[in-house]
Amino acid sequence: MANRLSRFGAHILGLACLLVAGSAGAADRYDAAVSHGGRSADDLKRDATDHPAEMLRLAGIEPGMRVADVLAGDGYYSELLNYLVGPNGKVLLINNKQYDDWSDGLPPRLAGNRVPNVEHLTVDLAHMDLKDKSLDAVLLIKVYHDFYWVDDQGHWPKVESAAVLAQLARAMKPGGVLLLVDHSAKPGTGSADATPLHRIDEVYAIKEFESNGFKVVAKSNALRRADDPRDQITYKGPMLGKTDRFVVLFRKTG
């Protein structure tokens, strides 16, 4: 009996070691993407505030996945995804014309086939032409509020947010994941601060995604800033790089 218990204990210990080793290996893969040689000085500086390894680890990005980085800008996350999905995967770096025009870092990132697993697409958000059930994961990193931005100067087209979410929902495989990161607005403000402050209310955002067939499966407090009053614009001035950001991972339910 004692011998059987001893063998059983050794078996359990062995399984525990395997689980720990597997977890460490997964963590190493995301850290390795961030530590990859040849990343720009601007990207390395951004790492300190964006914690990209932690975000991509939360999303569970794996080799062979097909991932859409929506309104990816200069492709900061797309490059990291390139290393994670590998040659059997694909990253769709999706911008509209406006995001392309604002992203000076995009041409050098794509030059010389630096990120061979990334395909750059310039689209009208109303017509992204994504194939049904073709995506394993979607990233919306600090851009969802722009779906509600109204620009009186004519620099930004009106976006029908419901139509964009419906397109993404159709394009995702059942069980696919969507990582949402955005600048927090004050509770109860809905989308009202999207135009003046480039922020959005977390609870409002979650309800919008849930209404399109997504279920919250995880959250992270890694980008929280309790000192953010949530009443100032996010992309310039004193709050640049210092905003409270919510992180929500959704899974497509059907």
LUMTINU-248042 format. One line per 4 residues: number of its first residue (from 1); their letters; for each residue x negated, y negated, z of N, C-alpha, C. Coordinates in steps of 0.1 Angstrom, whole numbers, padded with zeros to 4 digits. Last residue first. Layout:
BEGIN
NUM> a> X,Y,Z,X,Y,Z,X,Y,Z ~ ...;
//
This chain:
BEGIN
254> gtkr> 0204,-0312,-0313,0211,-0303,-0323,0208,-0308,-0337 ~ 0189,-0327,-0296,0197,-0316,-0290,0203,-0307,-0300 ~ 0157,-0339,-0293,0169,-0338,-0302,0176,-0326,-0298 ~ 0146,-0354,-0263,0146,-0342,-0272,0158,-0343,-0280;
250> flvv> 0125,-0382,-0253,0138,-0376,-0256,0136,-0363,-0264 ~ 0108,-0399,-0229,0107,-0389,-0239,0121,-0382,-0240 ~ 0099,-0432,-0221,0110,-0422,-0221,0107,-0412,-0232 ~ 0087,-0458,-0204,0083,-0447,-0212,0093,-0436,-0211;
246> frdt> 0086,-0494,-0201,0092,-0481,-0198,0088,-0471,-0208 ~ 0063,-0518,-0190,0068,-0510,-0201,0074,-0497,-0196 ~ 0056,-0550,-0180,0061,-0538,-0176,0067,-0530,-0188 ~ 0027,-0566,-0196,0041,-0564,-0194,0044,-0551,-0187;
242> kglm> 0002,-0574,-0203,0005,-0573,-0188,0019,-0570,-0186 ~ -0004,-0580,-0229,-0011,-0568,-0223,-0008,-0566,-0208 ~ 0006,-0612,-0224,0000,-0603,-0234,-0008,-0592,-0227 ~ 0016,-0631,-0206,0020,-0617,-0205,0014,-0607,-0215;
238> pgky> 0006,-0656,-0214,0001,-0650,-0201,0005,-0635,-0200 ~ 0006,-0654,-0250,0007,-0661,-0237,0002,-0652,-0226 ~ 0024,-0627,-0267,0015,-0638,-0267,0016,-0645,-0253 ~ 0044,-0608,-0266,0033,-0606,-0275,0022,-0617,-0276;
234> tiqd> 0065,-0613,-0247,0056,-0602,-0245,0043,-0603,-0254 ~ 0079,-0641,-0228,0076,-0634,-0241,0065,-0624,-0240 ~ 0094,-0636,-0196,0085,-0642,-0205,0082,-0634,-0218 ~ 0107,-0622,-0177,0114,-0634,-0182,0105,-0642,-0191;
230> rpdd> 0095,-0602,-0161,0104,-0598,-0172,0112,-0610,-0178 ~ 0076,-0604,-0142,0089,-0610,-0139,0100,-0607,-0150 ~ 0054,-0580,-0133,0060,-0586,-0145,0074,-0591,-0141 ~ 0045,-0565,-0112,0043,-0580,-0111,0048,-0587,-0124;
226> arrl> 0048,-0539,-0117,0057,-0545,-0108,0056,-0560,-0108 ~ 0045,-0522,-0145,0038,-0534,-0139,0049,-0541,-0130 ~ 0040,-0490,-0160,0048,-0499,-0152,0039,-0510,-0146 ~ 0028,-0470,-0174,0027,-0483,-0180,0035,-0494,-0172;
222> ansk> 0034,-0446,-0160,0020,-0450,-0163,0018,-0464,-0168 ~ 0057,-0434,-0154,0055,-0447,-0148,0041,-0453,-0151 ~ 0077,-0416,-0177,0064,-0418,-0171,0064,-0432,-0166 ~ 0101,-0389,-0182,0097,-0403,-0181,0083,-0404,-0175;
218> avvk> 0120,-0365,-0201,0108,-0369,-0192,0107,-0384,-0193 ~ 0143,-0361,-0215,0136,-0349,-0208,0125,-0352,-0199 ~ 0173,-0373,-0226,0161,-0376,-0219,0156,-0363,-0212 ~ 0184,-0364,-0258,0186,-0361,-0244,0172,-0365,-0237;
214> fgns> 0202,-0375,-0287,0190,-0373,-0280,0192,-0372,-0265 ~ 0225,-0382,-0302,0221,-0368,-0301,0207,-0366,-0294 ~ 0231,-0409,-0301,0227,-0403,-0314,0221,-0389,-0313 ~ 0236,-0416,-0275,0247,-0416,-0284,0244,-0410,-0298;
210> efek> 0210,-0416,-0266,0219,-0405,-0262,0231,-0404,-0271 ~ 0202,-0441,-0276,0196,-0428,-0281,0205,-0416,-0278 ~ 0218,-0458,-0261,0218,-0458,-0276,0212,-0445,-0282 ~ 0210,-0452,-0235,0224,-0450,-0239,0225,-0449,-0254;
206> iayv> 0184,-0462,-0235,0187,-0448,-0233,0201,-0444,-0238 ~ 0188,-0489,-0238,0181,-0482,-0249,0184,-0467,-0247 ~ 0200,-0496,-0214,0207,-0498,-0227,0201,-0489,-0238 ~ 0180,-0490,-0196,0192,-0483,-0195,0200,-0484,-0208;
202> edir> 0160,-0510,-0205,0158,-0495,-0205,0171,-0487,-0205 ~ 0164,-0537,-0225,0168,-0531,-0212,0167,-0516,-0214 ~ 0136,-0552,-0242,0149,-0546,-0242,0152,-0538,-0229 ~ 0119,-0580,-0257,0121,-0570,-0247,0134,-0564,-0249;
198> hlpt> 0113,-0605,-0270,0108,-0592,-0275,0108,-0581,-0264 ~ 0124,-0629,-0262,0113,-0624,-0254,0107,-0611,-0260 ~ 0145,-0637,-0280,0137,-0647,-0274,0124,-0641,-0267 ~ 0154,-0610,-0291,0150,-0622,-0299,0141,-0631,-0292;
194> adas> 0159,-0593,-0269,0151,-0589,-0280,0146,-0600,-0289 ~ 0176,-0599,-0249,0162,-0605,-0248,0153,-0601,-0260 ~ 0199,-0585,-0254,0200,-0599,-0255,0186,-0606,-0255 ~ 0205,-0558,-0252,0195,-0562,-0262,0194,-0577,-0263;
190> gtgp> 0209,-0557,-0217,0211,-0550,-0230,0200,-0554,-0240 ~ 0207,-0567,-0192,0206,-0576,-0203,0208,-0570,-0217 ~ 0205,-0549,-0171,0218,-0554,-0174,0218,-0564,-0186 ~ 0173,-0557,-0159,0184,-0547,-0159,0197,-0555,-0163;
186> kash> 0151,-0575,-0181,0158,-0574,-0168,0170,-0564,-0169 ~ 0131,-0554,-0203,0139,-0566,-0200,0145,-0564,-0186 ~ 0100,-0540,-0209,0112,-0540,-0201,0118,-0554,-0201 ~ 0088,-0528,-0240,0087,-0539,-0230,0100,-0540,-0222;
182> dvll> 0086,-0493,-0246,0090,-0506,-0249,0088,-0516,-0237 ~ 0085,-0461,-0261,0078,-0470,-0252,0082,-0485,-0256 ~ 0096,-0430,-0267,0100,-0444,-0267,0092,-0451,-0257 ~ 0093,-0402,-0286,0086,-0409,-0276,0089,-0424,-0277;
178> lvgg> 0111,-0374,-0293,0110,-0388,-0297,0104,-0395,-0284 ~ 0110,-0340,-0306,0108,-0350,-0295,0106,-0364,-0301 ~ 0131,-0313,-0316,0121,-0323,-0318,0121,-0333,-0307 ~ 0154,-0298,-0313,0143,-0296,-0303,0131,-0305,-0305;
174> pkma> 0159,-0297,-0348,0165,-0295,-0334,0154,-0291,-0325 ~ 0139,-0322,-0364,0143,-0308,-0362,0150,-0307,-0349 ~ 0150,-0353,-0377,0143,-0346,-0367,0149,-0331,-0366 ~ 0166,-0368,-0395,0153,-0363,-0399,0146,-0354,-0389;
170> ralq> 0188,-0375,-0380,0190,-0366,-0391,0176,-0360,-0395 ~ 0176,-0394,-0363,0182,-0382,-0358,0184,-0371,-0368 ~ 0168,-0414,-0381,0158,-0406,-0374,0164,-0393,-0368 ~ 0193,-0423,-0390,0183,-0417,-0400,0173,-0408,-0392;
166> alva> 0204,-0433,-0366,0210,-0422,-0373,0201,-0415,-0383 ~ 0186,-0454,-0361,0186,-0443,-0352,0193,-0430,-0359 ~ 0194,-0470,-0383,0180,-0465,-0382,0180,-0453,-0373 ~ 0220,-0476,-0377,0217,-0469,-0390,0203,-0463,-0389;
162> asev> 0218,-0490,-0354,0225,-0478,-0354,0222,-0469,-0366 ~ 0205,-0513,-0362,0198,-0504,-0354,0205,-0490,-0354 ~ 0200,-0529,-0390,0211,-0522,-0384,0206,-0511,-0375 ~ 0181,-0559,-0391,0181,-0544,-0390,0194,-0539,-0384;
158> kpwh> 0173,-0586,-0411,0183,-0580,-0402,0182,-0565,-0402 ~ 0138,-0592,-0416,0151,-0589,-0421,0160,-0584,-0410 ~ 0119,-0620,-0408,0122,-0606,-0404,0136,-0603,-0409 ~ 0116,-0645,-0415,0104,-0637,-0416,0107,-0622,-0413;
154> gqdd> 0136,-0664,-0412,0136,-0656,-0424,0124,-0647,-0426 ~ 0140,-0679,-0390,0131,-0684,-0399,0130,-0675,-0412 ~ 0157,-0665,-0373,0163,-0676,-0380,0153,-0681,-0391 ~ 0158,-0632,-0366,0148,-0643,-0369,0154,-0653,-0378;
150> vwyf> 0166,-0610,-0342,0172,-0619,-0352,0163,-0631,-0354 ~ 0160,-0578,-0332,0154,-0591,-0333,0161,-0598,-0345 ~ 0166,-0552,-0329,0176,-0561,-0325,0171,-0576,-0326 ~ 0144,-0538,-0336,0156,-0534,-0343,0167,-0544,-0340;
146> dhyv> 0125,-0546,-0318,0126,-0553,-0331,0138,-0549,-0339 ~ 0126,-0528,-0298,0133,-0541,-0296,0134,-0548,-0309 ~ 0109,-0508,-0307,0124,-0506,-0307,0131,-0519,-0306 ~ 0082,-0511,-0303,0089,-0517,-0315,0104,-0516,-0316;
142> kill> 0066,-0497,-0286,0067,-0512,-0284,0073,-0519,-0296 ~ 0067,-0471,-0305,0058,-0476,-0295,0059,-0492,-0295 ~ 0081,-0443,-0313,0085,-0457,-0314,0078,-0465,-0302 ~ 0074,-0413,-0330,0069,-0423,-0320,0075,-0437,-0323;
138> vadl> 0087,-0381,-0333,0088,-0395,-0337,0082,-0403,-0326 ~ 0083,-0347,-0344,0082,-0357,-0334,0083,-0371,-0341 ~ 0089,-0330,-0365,0088,-0324,-0351,0088,-0335,-0340 ~ 0110,-0335,-0393,0101,-0340,-0383,0101,-0333,-0370;
134> skdk> 0130,-0326,-0409,0117,-0324,-0414,0106,-0329,-0404 ~ 0158,-0328,-0410,0152,-0318,-0402,0138,-0315,-0406 ~ 0160,-0344,-0442,0167,-0339,-0431,0159,-0328,-0424 ~ 0134,-0367,-0451,0141,-0354,-0453,0148,-0350,-0441;
130> ldmh> 0139,-0402,-0453,0132,-0391,-0446,0141,-0378,-0449 ~ 0144,-0427,-0464,0144,-0415,-0473,0136,-0404,-0466 ~ 0149,-0452,-0453,0135,-0446,-0451,0133,-0433,-0459 ~ 0166,-0477,-0456,0165,-0466,-0465,0151,-0459,-0464;
126> aldv> 0164,-0496,-0437,0177,-0492,-0440,0177,-0479,-0449 ~ 0138,-0503,-0437,0142,-0495,-0426,0156,-0489,-0428 ~ 0120,-0499,-0466,0131,-0507,-0460,0137,-0498,-0449 ~ 0085,-0490,-0463,0099,-0488,-0466,0108,-0499,-0461;
122> tlhe> 0055,-0476,-0470,0061,-0489,-0468,0076,-0488,-0472 ~ 0035,-0451,-0455,0047,-0454,-0463,0052,-0468,-0459 ~ 0006,-0432,-0455,0012,-0446,-0452,0024,-0448,-0461 ~ -0002,-0403,-0439,0004,-0408,-0452,0011,-0422,-0448;
118> vnpv> -0029,-0386,-0425,-0020,-0397,-0424,-0015,-0402,-0438 ~ -0050,-0369,-0426,-0037,-0363,-0423,-0026,-0373,-0422 ~ -0073,-0384,-0430,-0068,-0377,-0441,-0054,-0370,-0439 ~ -0086,-0411,-0423,-0076,-0404,-0415,-0068,-0395,-0425;
114> rnga> -0104,-0421,-0441,-0108,-0419,-0427,-0098,-0410,-0419 ~ -0105,-0426,-0469,-0098,-0414,-0464,-0103,-0411,-0450 ~ -0114,-0452,-0473,-0123,-0441,-0474,-0118,-0428,-0469 ~ -0091,-0469,-0452,-0101,-0469,-0462,-0110,-0456,-0462;
110> lrpp> -0074,-0471,-0431,-0070,-0461,-0441,-0081,-0460,-0451 ~ -0085,-0491,-0415,-0082,-0478,-0409,-0080,-0467,-0420 ~ -0086,-0513,-0433,-0099,-0506,-0429,-0096,-0493,-0422 ~ -0057,-0518,-0435,-0065,-0514,-0446,-0079,-0507,-0442;
106> lgds> -0049,-0525,-0407,-0045,-0513,-0414,-0054,-0509,-0426 ~ -0055,-0548,-0394,-0064,-0537,-0392,-0060,-0524,-0400 ~ -0036,-0566,-0400,-0049,-0568,-0407,-0057,-0555,-0405 ~ -0004,-0566,-0402,-0014,-0556,-0397,-0027,-0557,-0404;
102> wddy> 0016,-0581,-0414,0011,-0586,-0401,-0001,-0577,-0396 ~ 0023,-0566,-0436,0017,-0580,-0438,0010,-0585,-0425 ~ 0035,-0543,-0425,0022,-0542,-0433,0015,-0556,-0434 ~ 0057,-0555,-0413,0047,-0550,-0405,0034,-0547,-0412;
98> qknn> 0070,-0563,-0437,0066,-0573,-0427,0055,-0568,-0418 ~ 0076,-0540,-0450,0067,-0549,-0456,0062,-0559,-0446 ~ 0076,-0514,-0424,0083,-0522,-0435,0073,-0532,-0440 ~ 0058,-0483,-0420,0060,-0497,-0418,0070,-0503,-0428;
94> illv> 0047,-0453,-0409,0059,-0459,-0415,0059,-0474,-0411 ~ 0028,-0427,-0413,0026,-0441,-0408,0037,-0449,-0415 ~ 0033,-0395,-0407,0038,-0405,-0416,0037,-0419,-0408 ~ 0010,-0369,-0405,0015,-0381,-0398,0020,-0391,-0409;
90> kgnp> 0010,-0334,-0405,0011,-0346,-0413,0016,-0357,-0404 ~ -0011,-0304,-0403,0000,-0312,-0399,0001,-0325,-0408 ~ -0033,-0290,-0410,-0020,-0284,-0413,-0008,-0292,-0408 ~ -0054,-0306,-0400,-0052,-0305,-0415,-0039,-0298,-0419;
86> gvly> -0041,-0323,-0370,-0050,-0315,-0378,-0046,-0314,-0393 ~ -0028,-0335,-0350,-0020,-0326,-0358,-0029,-0318,-0367 ~ -0049,-0350,-0337,-0041,-0340,-0330,-0034,-0331,-0339 ~ -0059,-0369,-0355,-0068,-0359,-0349,-0060,-0347,-0342;
82> nlle> -0036,-0383,-0361,-0043,-0376,-0372,-0052,-0365,-0366 ~ -0030,-0395,-0337,-0021,-0384,-0342,-0028,-0376,-0353 ~ -0049,-0416,-0338,-0049,-0405,-0328,-0041,-0393,-0331 ~ -0038,-0430,-0360,-0052,-0424,-0361,-0053,-0413,-0350;
78> syyg> -0013,-0438,-0351,-0014,-0429,-0362,-0028,-0422,-0363 ~ -0019,-0457,-0331,-0014,-0443,-0327,-0015,-0433,-0338 ~ -0028,-0477,-0349,-0035,-0473,-0337,-0031,-0459,-0333 ~ -0017,-0489,-0372,-0020,-0475,-0372,-0028,-0470,-0360;
74> dgal> -0008,-0515,-0373,-0022,-0512,-0379,-0026,-0497,-0377 ~ 0025,-0505,-0374,0016,-0516,-0374,0003,-0512,-0380 ~ 0044,-0486,-0372,0032,-0482,-0367,0022,-0494,-0367 ~ 0072,-0480,-0375,0067,-0494,-0373,0053,-0493,-0366;
70> vdav> 0068,-0448,-0363,0077,-0457,-0370,0073,-0472,-0365 ~ 0053,-0420,-0371,0049,-0432,-0363,0056,-0444,-0369 ~ 0063,-0388,-0373,0066,-0401,-0378,0062,-0412,-0368 ~ 0048,-0356,-0378,0051,-0367,-0369,0053,-0380,-0376;
66> rmgp> 0046,-0323,-0378,0049,-0334,-0387,0055,-0345,-0379 ~ 0020,-0302,-0364,0033,-0309,-0363,0034,-0319,-0375 ~ -0005,-0290,-0364,0005,-0285,-0374,0018,-0293,-0374 ~ -0012,-0293,-0329,-0017,-0290,-0343,-0005,-0285,-0352;
62> eiga> 0011,-0313,-0311,0004,-0301,-0313,-0001,-0301,-0327 ~ 0022,-0335,-0285,0018,-0334,-0299,0008,-0322,-0301 ~ 0036,-0340,-0261,0033,-0327,-0265,0029,-0325,-0279 ~ 0043,-0364,-0249,0051,-0360,-0261,0047,-0346,-0265;
58> lrlm> 0023,-0364,-0229,0037,-0363,-0225,0046,-0359,-0237 ~ 0001,-0368,-0245,0002,-0355,-0237,0017,-0353,-0233 ~ 0005,-0393,-0254,0006,-0382,-0264,0007,-0369,-0257 ~ 0002,-0407,-0230,0015,-0408,-0237,0016,-0396,-0247;
54> eaph> -0024,-0401,-0222,-0013,-0397,-0213,0001,-0397,-0221 ~ -0038,-0412,-0243,-0039,-0398,-0241,-0027,-0393,-0232 ~ -0032,-0440,-0241,-0027,-0432,-0252,-0027,-0417,-0250 ~ -0030,-0464,-0223,-0031,-0450,-0218,-0026,-0440,-0229;
50> dtad> -0029,-0491,-0228,-0019,-0483,-0234,-0019,-0468,-0229 ~ -0051,-0505,-0217,-0037,-0509,-0213,-0026,-0499,-0218 ~ -0073,-0492,-0227,-0072,-0495,-0213,-0058,-0499,-0208 ~ -0070,-0491,-0254,-0069,-0479,-0247,-0066,-0482,-0232;
46> rkld> -0078,-0516,-0265,-0064,-0513,-0263,-0061,-0501,-0254 ~ -0105,-0511,-0268,-0101,-0522,-0259,-0086,-0519,-0255 ~ -0105,-0493,-0289,-0111,-0489,-0276,-0106,-0499,-0265 ~ -0094,-0508,-0309,-0087,-0497,-0304,-0092,-0493,-0290;
42> dasr> -0115,-0527,-0313,-0102,-0532,-0309,-0093,-0520,-0303 ~ -0136,-0511,-0322,-0137,-0518,-0309,-0124,-0522,-0304 ~ -0123,-0480,-0337,-0127,-0494,-0337,-0128,-0500,-0323 ~ -0138,-0447,-0338,-0127,-0456,-0335,-0132,-0471,-0333;
38> gghs> -0161,-0432,-0340,-0157,-0440,-0352,-0145,-0448,-0349 ~ -0153,-0401,-0322,-0162,-0411,-0327,-0157,-0419,-0339 ~ -0127,-0397,-0298,-0132,-0394,-0311,-0142,-0405,-0316 ~ -0114,-0400,-0274,-0129,-0401,-0274,-0135,-0399,-0288;
34> vaad> -0088,-0394,-0281,-0091,-0408,-0277,-0106,-0410,-0277 ~ -0091,-0367,-0286,-0086,-0376,-0297,-0090,-0390,-0294 ~ -0099,-0358,-0261,-0109,-0357,-0272,-0104,-0366,-0283 ~ -0076,-0361,-0246,-0087,-0369,-0243,-0097,-0369,-0254;
30> yrda> -0061,-0341,-0259,-0057,-0354,-0260,-0068,-0364,-0256 ~ -0077,-0318,-0252,-0074,-0321,-0266,-0070,-0336,-0268 ~ -0077,-0317,-0224,-0089,-0320,-0231,-0087,-0324,-0246 ~ -0051,-0309,-0219,-0055,-0322,-0215,-0068,-0326,-0223;
26> agas> -0052,-0283,-0228,-0043,-0292,-0234,-0047,-0306,-0231 ~ -0071,-0272,-0210,-0074,-0273,-0224,-0065,-0283,-0232 ~ -0057,-0274,-0186,-0069,-0282,-0188,-0073,-0283,-0203 ~ -0037,-0256,-0191,-0034,-0270,-0189,-0046,-0279,-0191;
22> gavl> -0052,-0232,-0193,-0044,-0237,-0204,-0041,-0251,-0203 ~ -0063,-0231,-0167,-0072,-0232,-0179,-0065,-0238,-0191 ~ -0039,-0227,-0153,-0047,-0239,-0150,-0057,-0242,-0162 ~ -0032,-0202,-0163,-0023,-0214,-0164,-0031,-0227,-0163;
18> lcal> -0053,-0186,-0155,-0050,-0188,-0169,-0042,-0200,-0172 ~ -0050,-0188,-0127,-0062,-0193,-0134,-0060,-0196,-0149 ~ -0026,-0175,-0124,-0027,-0189,-0120,-0039,-0195,-0127 ~ -0034,-0149,-0132,-0024,-0157,-0140,-0024,-0171,-0137;
14> glih> -0052,-0143,-0111,-0056,-0143,-0125,-0047,-0151,-0134 ~ -0034,-0143,-0090,-0045,-0152,-0090,-0050,-0154,-0104 ~ -0019,-0121,-0096,-0012,-0134,-0095,-0023,-0145,-0096 ~ -0039,-0101,-0095,-0031,-0103,-0107,-0025,-0117,-0108;
10> agfr> -0045,-0102,-0068,-0056,-0105,-0078,-0049,-0108,-0092 ~ -0021,-0093,-0057,-0026,-0107,-0054,-0037,-0111,-0064 ~ -0021,-0067,-0067,-0010,-0076,-0071,-0015,-0091,-0068 ~ -0043,-0056,-0054,-0043,-0057,-0069,-0032,-0067,-0073;
6> slrn> -0033,-0058,-0028,-0046,-0065,-0032,-0046,-0067,-0047 ~ -0011,-0042,-0028,-0009,-0056,-0026,-0022,-0064,-0030 ~ -0024,-0017,-0033,-0015,-0023,-0043,-0012,-0038,-0041 ~ -0039,-0015,-0010,-0046,-0016,-0023,-0037,-0022,-0033;
2> am> -0019,-0012,0009,-0028,-0024,0010,-0035,-0026,-0004 ~ -0008,0012,0000,0000,0000,0000,-0009,-0013,0000;
//
